[in-house]
Amino acid sequence: MPDLQREIFDEHARLVGRVDFLWEEFGVVGECDGMGKYFGQYSEKSLREILDEEKFRAQELQDLGYVVVRWTWHELLHRPDVVIERIRRAVERARS
């Protein structure tokens, strides 16, 4: 079972981010993306700023040795087999 909403820190105790799912024993981070943060009315940031922050955060997690896997709510609800396979492959990558 993954840990939910887990904070991850770098070697200087700086918060890299709070991840949706963490399978710590495998070094795998799972992120379930809703589209609201990209196109919602609740963000004062531009789409470019949001995407840049997301890319840099994912890179920081990878630099710490995590394998990052992403899926959407639509995939989870309508194609859970795809999400499960994506997580399985991420665990395999992390083990190698």
Secondary structure, DSSP 4 states (H G I P E B T S, - for coil): -PEEEEEEE-TTS-EEEEEEEEETTTTEEEEEE-THHHH-TT--S-HHHHHHHHHHHHHHHHHTT-EEEEEEHHHHHH-HHHHHHHHHHHHHHHH-
